[in-house]
Amino acid sequence: MDAEMEVAGTQPEIDWDGGGGGADAVLGLAPAGASVSLCYHQAFGPHSDIVLLEAGDDLLPDLLQGRVTVRGRPDEEAVLCTPSATYSMKFVGTSNSVFLIPPGEPSASCLRPDHTKGDANAADAVAAAIKLAPGSIELVRTAPRLDKLRSLLRERPYVLDEDLGDGFQHKKGLYTWQDLCNCIQASDGELLDGLNTLSAVEIDGFWRTVDANSVNTILDVILHNSVLHDWPLNAMPETDVLSVMESDGFVHKIVSHCLNRFGKKVEQEARSFWSLDEKLVCLQFARKVLGAGKMKLANFMDKWERSIPSGMHADLQMLEGEVLFEKLGAETWVHAFSVADLPLTPADRFAALFRERVKWEWKDLQPYIRDLRVPGVSSEGLLIKYTRRTQPSSEAEPIFTAR
């Protein structure tokens, strides 16, 4: 496009209504060699409230319907969130001049340096630019930034002796959904997934985790009552379970939360039943046993097997991503090391892993990185970026060290 720009000296601030800009003339430049004259709009200036945003076609519906938000504290890099995805926002400058032209029919005149109008009889239409844009904001799909969510929820977990009816007059460490939306750089959908992953529950409007000791107590009482009332662990009647637990002084919502955490609801003959998941229940008892610290594998297995409910079976494969085994002489030792306690960003995750161990075999490393999700980057790409792989022979187990 040929541009004929004439500097129009300093003008008093003028409000423009978006009409008469001439963008229609620019959009109509279809024939090869077509051109339009360009001049400064009377309201030309910096217009800091106007920013160019580069977005793909998949983002347009959310942008045009106002379903996007910009999230981030003043000291954080801002992100743009749709209902289901998070995008980093990076300003990218351009070496070419980019002129913004408001919508409207083309004008036949422009401003000259002496504030007079140009020739109205010019053959070509004239479009008026209101701003010179130095660049645009580029959007790149990124992983939600949920590490802060975990730290916020750990400030004040729910405990059994807490009075749910006190109105939470003291709200320090308690967060509503809106509080979390204001603090966490993630879309609503990703934030909800994060809350579910952390086994959080909404209590009187505040999202909270349940204290580990409280969870253990509730699970123990449910299992004890299953024996007393002859409830099959794969078909525990919901109404009966809740009624008995409430009579023992447990809050309905917290009991339901724990049932959902360790089981699955099934509907049979217009009644609701809960089927406890063997792996989830056994894993919870393994965590409880390992709370005492590092121990010999034989001792751990003995205590673990004696603690789990009758009819369930302990299997070391249940402990992937939860414990680490270490060979010391002739003995194998085991200690808790849960993926749930590791950072969510890849750089911090790998740093934490290599602080724990200098070298990792793939069978040990894989459970601790398989949950990492970085848009546009595969698991192999993360390994290449953050680790060095060595393999003495094709039959040997590959070893990973820090890059």
N, C-alpha and C positions, 0 to 999 in steps of 0.2 A: 504494500500500500504506500502510495506517495503521500508524504505528510508535509503540509505547508504551515509551519508554526510561526506565529507572530507573538512576541512577548507583549503582554498587556500589563503595564506597570502595576503598582500596588493599588488594590481596590478595597473599598470598605467591605466588610463582611456582608455577604448576600445569601439569603436563604433561597435555595432552589427547590422546585417542586418535582423534579425528576422529568419534567416534560421538555421538549424542544432540544434534547441532547443530540439526537441524530444517530443513535445506535442502530436503528432500523436500516439506515443507509449502509453502515458497515456490514451488517449481517447479510445484506443483499448483494455483496460483492462476489457474484458467481462467475461471470465471464472472465476469461484469461485477460490480464492486462487492465482490468477495471480498477478505478481509483476513486478516492473521495478526498476532498480537501479537509484539513483538520485545523481547528483553531482552539484557543482557550475559552472555556465557559466563563461567564461573568463571576461564577462562584469558585473558580479554580483556586486551589490552595492545598495544604498538606492533608486535610481531612483525616485526622488520626483515628476517627471512628470507623474508617473503611479499611478492611484488610482482605487481601485475596486469599482464598482457600482452595487448594487443589484437591479434588475428591474424585474417586472412581464412580462409575455408574451405580455400583452396588450401594454406595452411601447416599446417593441423591434422594431416594424416598424418605429416609430418616431426616436428612437435612431440611428438605422442603416442607416436611410435616412437623418440624420443630421437635423431633424426638431425640435430640442430642444435647448433651451438657458438657461443659468444660470443668474438669475437676483438678484440684491441686491447691495446696497452701501457698502463700506468698514465697516461701523458701523452697518450693518444689517445682520441678518441671511440669508444666501443665499437660494434661492429656484430654482428648476428646472421647466421650463415651456415647455409644448408641445403646439401645436397650440390651444388646447382647455382646458387644465387643468394645475393646479399648484401643485407641490409636494414639501414638506419640505425635506431638506437634513440634515441627522443626521449621524455623524460618530459613528459606533458601533464597539468597539474593540472585539477581539477574544482571548480566552486563548489557542487555538490550533495554531500550526505553519501552515501558509498558504504560500506555495511556488508558485511563478509565473514562468511558463515555456513557453518560446516563441514557436511559431508554427514552424513546420519543422519535418523532419525525425529524428529518434533517432541517437545519436552519439554512438560510441563504446569506447569512452575514456572520462576521466574527469581529472580535475586538482587536484594534490596532494599538500600538504603543501609546498613541496620543488619545486613547479612550474613544476614538471614533469608530464607527462601524465600517466594515469592508464593503466592497461592491456587491450590492444586492442582485446585480444582473449576471453574476458569475454563472457559467454554464453548469458547473458541477455543484452538487449538494455539499453542504458544509456540516461536519460533525464537530461538536464542542466537547473537549476533554475537561474533566473537573479535577483530575488527580494524576500525578505521575507515580506509579507504583514501583518501589525499589525491588520487590520480590514477592514471594507468596509463602504461605504456610503449607508444608508438605505433611500429609497424614500417612503414617506407617503402622500397620497392625502390630500390636505388642501384647505381651502377656499382662494380665491384671496384676497390680502391685498390692498383694495381699499380706505381705509380711507384717505390716502394721496392724492388720485386723487381728492376728493371733496375739500380738502383744497387748492390744486394747482389751480383748476378751479375758486375758489372764489377770487383769488388774483386780477384778472382783468376781470370782466364780461363785455360783450358788452353792450354799452348804445347807445341810438338812435342818440345822437348828435355827435357820433364818425365818423370820416371820414375814410371809408374803402379803399379809394384810396391813402392814404398817405404812403403806403408801410411799415407801422409799424416800423419806424426807431427806436423807443424806444420799445424794445422787452421784457423788464422786466415784468414778470408775464404772459408771453405768451408762450405756449408750443405746439410744433409740435407733430405729432404722434410718431416720433422717440424719442423726448424728454420724452414723457410719458412712452414709452417702457423702457427707461433707468432709469426712476424714480420709476415706479410702479411694484410691485412684483405680476404680474398676467400674464396669457397667453394672446395672442392677442385676442382670442375670448372672454375671460372674461373681458378684458379691454374695448373692443367695447361694450359689454353688459353694463358695468358700465357707459360708456359715454352716452348711450341711456337712462339709468335709470335716469341720472342727467340732461337729456334734453340738452345735449351739442351739438354744431354744429361746423363744420369746416369752418372757415372764413379766406380766404387768407392763407391757410396752417396751421392755428393755431386753436386748439380745445378750445372752450369757451362756457360758459353758457351765457344766456341773462339776463340782469338785470331785477328784478321783476317789477319795475316801467315801464320799456320799454315794457315788455310783456303785462302788463295791458293796456298800451296805444294802442298797436297794436290791441289787442283783442277788445277794445272799438271801435276803428275806423272800424274794420271789421264788427262788429255788427251794427254800425251806418249806414254804407254803405249798409248792407243787407236790412235795412228798406228803405233807399232812392231808391235803385234799385230793390226792391221787389225780393230779392234772398231768397228762402226757406232755412232755416238753415240746412236742411238735404239734400240739393241739390244746393250748391253754385257753379256756373260755375267758374272753376279755371282761365281760361283766362281772364274773366271779372274782377274777384277779384284782380288778380295780376296787371292788367292794371290800375284799379282805384286806388289801393294802391300806385303804383309807381307814378302815377300822383299827389298823395298827399305827395310825398317825401320819401316814405318808400322803403328800399332796397328789391329787389326781393327775395334774399336768406333768409332774416330774416322773411319776410312775409310767405314764404313757410314753414320755420321752425315752426312758430307759428301755421299755419294751421295743420301741422303734429302733433304738440303737443296737440291740442285740437280737432282734428277730424280724419277722415279716408277718403282716396281718393277712389272714385268709378268711374268706367268707364261705360258710357252709350252712345250708338250710336256714337262711335268713339270720344266722348268728355269726358273730365275729370271734375268731380264734387267733392266737399268736403262736407262731412256730419259731422257737429259738434256734439261732444259727450256731451250729457246733463250733465252727472255727472262731467266730467272734467271742463266744463265751469262753472257750479254752484260752484264747489269746489274752482275755482280760485277767484270767487267773494266773497266766504266765507272767504278766506285768506285775501282778501283786507279789508273786514269789520273788521276782528279780528286784523288787524294791529293797531287798536286804543287801544288794550289791553283788559283786562278782563272786561266782561259786563254781565248784567243779560240776561238769556236765552231769555226771551220775547223780550227784546230790540234787541238782536242779530237777532232773527228770523224776526222781523219786517224790519230791515235794509237789511237783506239778501234777503228776498222775493221781496223787492222793487228795488233791484239792478240788479237782474238777468233778462235776455232777456224775452220778452213776448213769451209765449208758453212753457217755461221751468218751472219746478216745483222743489222747494227746499225740500229736504228730509234729516233728520238728519242722516240717514244711510250712506249718502254720505261722512260723516265727520269721519268715522272710521279711526283711525290712524292719525288724523289731529288735533283734539281738545279733551280737557278733560272737563268733567262736574263736578261741585262741589256743594254740598248742603250746604248752609249757612242759618240756620234758616228755614224760609218758602220759601226762594228764591233759585233757581238754577242758578248758574253762569257758564260761559263758557270762556275758553281761549285757544289760539293756543298752540298746542304741537304736532309737526309733526314728524312722524317716519323718514322722510327724513333728519332731522337734528341730528339724533341719531347715535352713533358710529356703525360700521358694525361688529366689533368683539364681540362675545357673552359676554365675561367678562365685557368689557366696556359698552356694551348696558344695561346689567342688572344693573350695577352700576349707570348708568345715570337714569334708571327708578326708582330705589329705592331712589335716591336723590330727585326725583320729588314727590314720594309718598312712605310712609313706608309700606303701605298695598295696595295690588291690588286685585280686584275681577277679575275672569277669563275673563268675558265679556269685561272688560276694558284693561286687559293685552294682550290678544291674538292678537289684531291688531298691537301691537308694537313688536311682536317677530316672527310673521309668515313668515317674509321675511328672517330670519336667516337661512343660509345654511352652515352646517358643514359636510363635507364628513364623513360618517360612524357614525354620531350621529343624533338621531331622536330628534324631538321637545320635547318629553317626557324626553329624556336623558338630554337635556339642562335644563329643569325645575328641574330635580332631582339634577343636579350639582350646580345650582345657586340660587335655591329658596327652601323655606320650605312651605309646603302646610298644611293648617289646614281647617277642615270642622266640625263644631259643630254637624251637623246632616246630614243624607243622603239627606234631602231635601234642606239644606242650600247651598248657593253659596260658592264654595271653595275660600279661601283667601290665597294669596301668599305674603311671606315676604322674605327678604334677608337671605341667608344661612350664 
